[in-house]
Amino acid sequence: MWTRLSCLTALFAAFILGVSGVFAQETVADPSSEPTPESVPTEEAVILPGSWRLNGINFEYQKWNNCGPATLTNALTYFGYTDNQDRAAIWLKPNGEDKNVSPDQMVAFVNSQVPELQVFAEARYGGTLETLKMLLFNNFPVIIEAGYDPEPHDLGWMGHYLLVTGYDDAQGIFYTHDSYIGADKTYTYEHVQEFWQHFNYTYIVLYTLDRDAELQTILATNADERQNAINALEIARAEAVADQANKWAWFNMGTNFVALDMYEEAATAYDRAFSLGMPFRTMWYQFGPFEAYYQTGDYDTVLSLAQSNLNDGGGHFVEETFYYGGLAREAMGETQRALSNYMEAARFNPNFSPAIEARDRLQQELNG
């Protein structure tokens, strides 16, 4: 599985010290351009107040395995949404045992399943504490995905969503609606920085259509998804340079390389991350390794990761486990087993379109 690691020592400097050079010519905005008077100041140009709170957000505790739907529901109440978390859960995770709802799925729910509100969502990587403060100051609800191991429950590492509702520089804290613990739960800046890294500093912003241009200005170069992946890659690269044993930095480099369709580089970065020891639940939530190894033809590793998910007590409740197992099986010529995997993924989540499309395509091919 880790054969690429034999080259890492020799390639370290070229791989992480020189990553930014790959994209040296690739920028979306001219950094020397002057802002127009109508533009919203970016986080570098504005002096933020020492504290800020969003008002008008309701709170509902999550039900079983429901932090994604509950957190998203809480965020939507800012715009007058009145349904409870069940509506989102039915669409996002028809099987109540499903361990994960991805940011892309949450964005899709907002953008396609709440027609009564003119509210939309976007997800980005590589957020910073200043990004969160800027969005809050401009009254944009923002959800982050982060690692989670709340005391005193001692449940072990897992993924979790937090709705960020305010900040206070004097105390060095963010206010959050934590669907597991309660409303107005505070976390220090240091805590957020540490655990947010576990998910590549992913954030989801909700906004009304009339504020789209304003949001794009605040996001600046991160408004463009490819440039956002490049920016996030640079953050992860710098963290790996600072600490070569930082497994999350390597994992995030892999994720950003996948976003840039650079699968060989992604596989190498993931190799390094796994060699440093990732939490066993990692593959419940993040599927970049599946994609990287599949795209590089390392089908045995795809199946090994899928089997690990099936054996760990919870990963068999993740539809992506079966979907990527199916992709690997199909690429290896095991079409009937692939079809079975696709069908299982689609059965588990009938709204998971990649599995449905793969199932229908393969069935048509097999039926001639």
HUNORBEL-V11266 format. One record per residue. N is the residue number from 0. RES is the residue in one small letter. PHI is phi in degrees with one decimal (NA if undefined). NEAR is the number of other ideal C-beta (glycine too) atoms within 8 Angstrom. D_CENTER is the distance of its C-alpha to the mean C-alpha in Angstrom with 2 decimals. Layout:
# HUNORBEL-V11266
n,res,phi,near,d_center
N,RES,PHI,NEAR,D_CENTER
N,RES,PHI,NEAR,D_CENTER
This chain:
# HUNORBEL-V11266
n,res,phi,near,d_center
0,m,NA,8,24.63
1,w,-111.0,7,24.59
2,t,-61.6,5,27.35
3,r,-64.7,9,25.49
4,l,-64.8,9,25.60
5,s,-61.8,5,29.33
6,c,-95.1,8,28.78
7,l,-67.2,12,26.33
8,t,-60.7,5,29.07
9,a,-69.0,5,30.89
10,l,-93.7,9,27.89
11,f,-54.8,10,26.10
12,a,-61.9,7,27.54
13,a,-68.3,6,27.03
14,f,-78.9,12,23.50
15,i,-103.7,10,21.87
16,l,-76.1,9,24.69
17,g,-109.4,9,25.07
18,v,-58.5,12,21.62
19,s,-63.1,8,21.88
20,g,-66.9,6,25.18
21,v,-59.8,6,23.72
22,f,-112.9,9,22.41
23,a,-59.5,6,25.29
24,q,-92.7,4,26.65
25,e,-108.5,6,23.48
26,t,-135.6,8,22.88
27,v,-100.2,7,22.27
28,a,-123.8,7,24.31
29,d,-76.5,5,27.53
30,p,-66.3,5,27.04
31,s,-90.9,3,30.78
32,s,-69.6,6,30.92
33,e,-85.3,3,32.22
34,p,-69.6,8,30.35
35,t,-79.9,5,32.22
36,p,-59.0,4,33.80
37,e,-80.1,3,31.81
38,s,-74.9,7,28.39
39,v,-78.3,7,26.25
40,p,-60.9,6,26.25
41,t,-79.3,11,23.17
42,e,-63.3,11,22.08
43,e,-79.2,4,24.53
44,a,-100.0,6,27.40
45,v,-107.5,9,27.46
46,i,-95.8,2,28.71
47,l,-79.0,10,26.60
48,p,-65.6,5,28.48
49,g,-68.7,6,28.39
50,s,-154.2,9,26.79
51,w,-160.5,10,25.31
52,r,-132.4,7,24.50
53,l,-86.8,11,23.29
54,n,-105.1,4,25.85
55,g,82.8,5,26.04
56,i,-109.1,13,22.95
57,n,-83.4,5,23.94
58,f,-134.1,8,22.63
59,e,-138.3,10,22.48
60,y,-64.4,8,21.80
61,q,-73.2,12,19.50
62,k,-87.2,9,21.28
63,w,-55.2,5,20.72
64,n,56.1,9,17.15
65,n,-124.1,13,16.31
66,c,-65.6,11,14.10
67,g,-63.7,14,11.71
68,p,-59.0,15,14.84
69,a,-67.4,15,16.76
70,t,-65.5,15,14.49
71,l,-65.0,16,14.09
72,t,-61.0,15,17.84
73,n,-58.8,14,18.68
74,a,-65.0,12,17.03
75,l,-67.2,13,18.95
76,t,-62.8,12,22.16
77,y,-59.4,11,22.25
78,f,-103.1,9,23.26
79,g,95.8,6,25.76
80,y,-64.8,11,23.88
81,t,-118.2,4,26.13
82,d,-74.3,7,24.77
83,n,-89.8,6,23.46
84,q,-67.0,13,20.27
85,d,-62.8,9,22.08
86,r,-60.0,9,21.79
87,a,-66.7,15,18.01
88,a,-64.5,12,18.06
89,i,-59.5,7,20.69
90,w,-85.2,9,18.68
91,l,-75.8,13,15.15
92,k,-149.1,12,16.58
93,p,-55.0,9,20.30
94,n,-94.2,8,20.79
95,g,-62.2,8,20.67
96,e,-85.0,6,20.01
97,d,-54.6,14,16.62
98,k,-84.5,11,14.45
99,n,-147.0,10,11.00
100,v,-123.3,9,9.70
101,s,-81.5,8,6.44
102,p,-56.2,9,5.21
103,d,-62.4,7,7.60
104,q,-66.4,10,10.11
105,m,-65.7,16,10.24
106,v,-62.1,12,10.84
107,a,-63.1,9,13.35
108,f,-62.3,13,15.07
109,v,-61.2,14,15.77
110,n,-76.8,8,16.88
111,s,-128.5,6,19.06
112,q,-116.2,9,20.08
113,v,-128.0,10,21.37
114,p,-66.2,4,24.21
115,e,-72.8,3,26.34
116,l,-116.0,9,24.19
117,q,-85.8,6,23.66
118,v,-119.3,12,20.13
119,f,-132.9,11,17.13
120,a,-141.3,12,13.45
121,e,-137.1,9,11.27
122,a,-114.7,11,7.68
123,r,-140.5,12,7.78
124,y,-102.0,14,7.09
125,g,68.3,14,9.97
126,g,-71.2,11,11.06
127,t,-127.9,8,14.30
128,l,-60.8,8,16.46
129,e,-67.7,8,18.60
130,t,-57.8,10,15.92
131,l,-61.1,16,15.53
132,k,-63.4,12,19.32
133,m,-63.3,13,19.99
134,l,-64.3,12,17.92
135,l,-63.8,15,19.61
136,f,-58.9,10,22.96
137,n,-94.3,9,22.71
138,n,62.9,5,21.96
139,f,-108.9,12,18.50
140,p,-60.6,11,16.66
141,v,-138.5,13,13.19
142,i,-109.2,15,10.60
143,i,-116.5,16,8.45
144,e,-106.1,13,6.34
145,a,-146.4,13,8.73
146,g,-67.9,14,11.12
147,y,-153.8,10,14.11
148,d,-155.1,9,17.73
149,p,-68.4,7,19.96
150,e,-86.0,5,23.62
151,p,-95.5,3,26.08
152,h,-70.0,5,24.48
153,d,52.6,6,23.77
154,l,-91.8,6,21.44
155,g,86.3,7,19.71
156,w,-62.7,8,16.18
157,m,-155.3,10,13.44
158,g,-95.2,14,10.03
159,h,-156.3,11,10.56
160,y,-106.4,13,9.94
161,l,-126.6,12,12.48
162,l,-91.3,14,14.19
163,v,-86.1,13,15.68
164,t,-118.3,12,19.23
165,g,177.2,11,21.18
166,y,-149.5,12,22.13
167,d,-147.4,10,25.41
168,d,-65.9,7,26.23
169,a,-61.6,6,29.47
170,q,-93.9,6,27.86
171,g,65.9,8,24.72
172,i,-134.6,10,22.49
173,f,-106.7,12,19.80
174,y,-90.9,12,20.67
175,t,-137.5,12,18.12
176,h,-95.3,13,18.50
177,d,-96.6,10,17.39
178,s,-63.5,14,17.87
179,y,-88.6,9,19.00
180,i,-101.4,6,21.43
181,g,151.8,7,22.50
182,a,-74.9,6,22.71
183,d,57.1,8,23.01
184,k,-73.3,10,21.73
185,t,-99.2,9,21.79
186,y,-133.3,9,19.85
187,t,-68.9,9,21.19
188,y,-57.5,9,19.66
189,e,-64.8,7,19.91
190,h,-63.7,8,18.08
191,v,-61.4,14,15.10
192,q,-58.3,9,15.14
193,e,-66.6,8,15.46
194,f,-85.1,10,12.88
195,w,-66.2,14,10.12
196,q,-56.7,13,10.58
197,h,-62.7,9,9.55
198,f,-125.8,13,5.79
199,n,60.0,12,6.87
200,y,54.7,14,7.74
201,t,-76.2,13,4.87
202,y,-141.1,14,7.29
203,i,-120.0,14,8.74
204,v,-108.8,13,12.44
205,l,-106.9,15,15.19
206,y,-158.1,13,18.47
207,t,-91.4,8,21.75
208,l,-58.8,7,22.96
209,d,-69.3,5,25.70
210,r,-109.5,9,23.35
211,d,-58.5,9,21.28
212,a,-62.4,6,23.32
213,e,-63.0,10,23.08
214,l,-63.6,13,19.29
215,q,-61.1,8,19.33
216,t,-67.3,11,21.88
217,i,-64.6,13,19.94
218,l,-66.7,10,16.89
219,a,56.3,8,19.60
220,t,-64.8,11,18.59
221,n,-73.6,10,14.88
222,a,-64.5,11,16.00
223,d,-83.2,8,16.32
224,e,-65.5,7,13.19
225,r,-67.5,9,14.94
226,q,-64.1,13,16.20
227,n,-60.7,15,12.89
228,a,-64.2,12,11.80
229,i,-64.7,12,15.25
230,n,-63.0,12,15.01
231,a,-66.5,15,11.90
232,l,-61.5,15,13.82
233,e,-65.0,11,16.79
234,i,-62.2,11,15.28
235,a,-64.3,14,14.34
236,r,-60.4,14,17.76
237,a,-63.2,8,19.59
238,e,-68.5,13,18.24
239,a,-70.4,13,19.37
240,v,-63.2,8,22.65
241,a,-68.4,6,23.18
242,d,-151.2,7,22.61
243,q,-66.7,6,22.74
244,a,-95.8,5,22.09
245,n,-80.4,10,18.67
246,k,-62.6,11,16.69
247,w,-70.4,10,13.28
248,a,-62.4,13,14.39
249,w,-65.6,15,15.36
250,f,-62.8,16,12.29
251,n,-66.6,16,10.22
252,m,-59.6,17,13.13
253,g,-59.4,17,12.81
254,t,-61.4,13,9.27
255,n,-71.7,16,10.67
256,f,-63.6,14,13.87
257,v,-60.6,13,12.53
258,a,-61.2,11,11.27
259,l,-99.0,10,14.86
260,d,61.6,5,16.50
261,m,-105.7,8,17.96
262,y,-77.2,12,17.88
263,e,-62.7,7,20.74
264,e,-64.0,10,19.30
265,a,-62.2,16,15.94
266,a,-61.3,14,18.04
267,t,-64.2,14,20.07
268,a,-65.1,14,17.29
269,y,-66.0,15,15.93
270,d,-53.0,13,19.59
271,r,-63.1,12,19.99
272,a,-60.7,13,17.04
273,f,-66.2,11,18.38
274,s,-66.9,8,21.84
275,l,-88.3,9,21.00
276,g,95.5,5,19.97
277,m,-93.1,9,16.51
278,p,-58.1,7,16.41
279,f,-66.0,6,17.50
280,r,-86.7,14,14.72
281,t,-50.8,9,12.01
282,m,-80.0,14,12.32
283,w,-73.7,12,12.06
284,y,-116.4,11,8.29
285,q,-124.2,10,7.33
286,f,-116.0,9,9.66
287,g,-55.3,12,10.06
288,p,-59.8,13,13.30
289,f,-54.3,13,14.68
290,e,-66.2,12,14.39
291,a,-63.2,15,15.84
292,y,-69.2,14,18.65
293,y,-64.7,14,19.46
294,q,-67.9,7,19.78
295,t,-95.5,9,21.99
296,g,78.6,6,24.17
297,d,-90.7,10,23.48
298,y,-69.5,11,23.70
299,d,-62.2,7,25.11
300,t,-70.0,10,22.02
301,v,-56.6,15,19.87
302,l,-68.1,11,22.41
303,s,-63.9,9,22.59
304,l,-66.2,13,18.92
305,a,-63.9,14,19.29
306,q,-64.1,8,22.52
307,s,-60.1,11,21.09
308,n,-61.3,13,18.66
309,l,-65.9,9,21.76
310,n,-97.2,7,23.76
311,d,-96.4,9,21.66
312,g,92.1,4,22.44
313,g,-152.4,9,19.25
314,g,-66.8,15,17.49
315,h,-74.5,7,20.14
316,f,-101.4,9,18.53
317,v,-126.6,13,15.43
318,e,-63.5,12,16.37
319,e,-64.0,10,14.42
320,t,-57.0,14,16.81
321,f,-76.4,14,19.71
322,y,-62.7,15,18.40
323,y,-71.9,15,17.83
324,g,-60.0,12,21.02
325,g,-64.7,17,22.71
326,l,-59.1,12,21.72
327,a,-65.2,13,23.11
328,r,-61.2,13,26.18
329,e,-64.8,12,26.92
330,a,-64.2,9,26.75
331,m,-88.4,7,29.16
332,g,86.9,5,31.50
333,e,-92.9,8,31.04
334,t,-67.2,11,30.73
335,q,-66.8,6,31.82
336,r,-67.7,9,29.38
337,a,-62.1,13,26.59
338,l,-60.5,13,27.71
339,s,-60.8,9,27.81
340,n,-66.2,13,24.19
341,y,-60.6,15,23.13
342,m,-64.8,9,25.36
343,e,-67.4,9,23.93
344,a,-62.6,17,20.33
345,a,-69.0,13,21.74
346,r,-65.1,6,23.94
347,f,-67.6,12,21.23
348,n,-138.3,12,19.15
349,p,-64.2,7,21.44
350,n,-97.6,7,18.80
351,f,-87.7,12,16.72
352,s,-62.4,6,18.25
353,p,-57.7,7,17.59
354,a,-69.8,15,19.66
355,i,-63.5,10,22.22
356,e,-64.9,8,22.78
357,a,-65.8,13,23.17
358,r,-60.1,13,25.50
359,d,-64.7,8,27.61
360,r,-63.4,8,27.92
361,l,-68.7,13,29.00
362,q,-60.8,9,31.35
363,q,-64.2,7,32.99
364,e,-64.6,8,33.47
365,l,-70.8,8,34.98
366,n,-85.6,5,37.24
367,g,76.4,3,38.52
